[in-house]
């Protein structure tokens, strides 16, 4: 299955959602390239960026699950970098 590189941007306004968010990210851990989190204490929010290389449906499902958490917003930006299955074994 081909994979695609994307970035999921997350804003957490409800700290109670953090545990479930971390569970979702753990479940997708084999696809995650890197993660950057920034606490914005003055505003009481956290900003997280997730770089991911995964099949399109995995990225969409993860972003959708995250976005359905109460007090959490998620947006995904997709690159045009797509890896076909035959290129994965190189």
C-alpha positions as CSV (number, residue, x, y, z in Angstrom):
1,X,0.0,0.0,0.0
2,X,1.4,3.4,-0.9
3,X,2.2,5.9,1.8
4,X,2.0,9.7,1.9
5,X,3.8,12.3,4.0
6,X,1.6,14.7,6.0
7,X,1.6,17.0,9.0
8,X,-1.3,16.9,11.5
9,X,-1.6,20.2,13.4
10,X,-3.4,19.9,16.7
11,X,-4.6,22.5,19.2
12,X,-5.6,21.3,22.7
13,X,-7.9,23.5,24.7
14,X,-9.1,20.7,27.0
15,X,-6.2,19.2,29.0
16,X,-8.5,16.2,29.9
17,X,-8.3,15.1,26.2
18,X,-4.5,14.6,26.4
19,X,-4.6,11.0,27.7
20,X,-6.8,9.9,24.8
21,X,-4.8,11.9,22.3
22,X,-1.6,10.2,23.5
23,X,-3.3,6.8,23.1
24,X,-4.2,7.5,19.5
25,X,-0.7,8.7,18.8
26,X,0.8,5.6,20.4
27,X,-1.5,3.3,18.3
28,X,-0.1,5.1,15.1
29,X,3.5,5.2,16.4
30,X,4.9,3.1,13.6
31,X,3.9,5.7,11.1
32,X,5.0,8.8,13.1
33,X,8.2,10.5,11.9
34,X,8.3,13.1,14.6
35,X,6.3,15.1,17.0
36,X,6.7,18.7,18.4
37,X,4.7,20.0,21.3
38,X,4.5,23.6,22.5
39,X,2.7,24.6,25.7
40,X,1.3,28.1,25.3
41,X,0.8,28.8,29.0
42,X,-0.4,32.4,28.6
43,X,-3.4,31.1,26.6
44,X,-3.8,27.8,28.4
45,X,-3.5,25.7,25.3
46,X,-1.0,23.2,23.8
47,X,0.0,23.2,20.1
48,X,1.3,19.9,18.7
49,X,2.6,19.0,15.2
50,X,2.8,15.4,14.0
51,X,4.9,14.5,11.0
52,X,3.6,11.2,9.6
53,X,4.3,8.8,6.7
54,X,1.4,6.4,6.4
55,X,-1.3,5.2,4.0
56,X,-3.9,7.9,3.2
57,X,-6.7,6.1,5.1
58,X,-4.5,5.8,8.3
59,X,-3.8,9.5,8.2
60,X,-7.4,10.4,7.7
61,X,-8.6,8.1,10.4
62,X,-6.1,9.4,12.9
63,X,-6.9,13.0,12.1
64,X,-10.6,12.3,12.4
65,X,-10.3,10.6,15.8
66,X,-8.2,13.4,17.1
67,X,-10.6,16.1,15.8
68,X,-13.6,14.4,17.5
69,X,-12.0,14.8,20.9
70,X,-13.8,17.4,23.0
71,X,-11.7,20.6,23.1
72,X,-9.3,19.5,20.4
73,X,-8.9,20.8,16.9
74,X,-6.9,19.0,14.2
75,X,-6.1,19.9,10.6
76,X,-4.0,17.9,8.1
77,X,-1.7,19.1,5.4
78,X,-0.7,16.5,2.8
79,X,2.5,16.6,0.8
80,X,2.8,15.3,-2.8
81,X,5.5,12.9,-1.6
82,X,3.9,9.4,-2.2
83,X,5.8,6.2,-1.8
84,X,4.6,3.2,-3.8
85,X,4.8,-0.3,-2.3
86,X,7.6,-1.4,-4.6
87,X,9.7,1.6,-3.3
88,X,9.2,0.7,0.4
89,X,11.4,-2.4,0.3
90,X,14.5,-0.4,-0.9
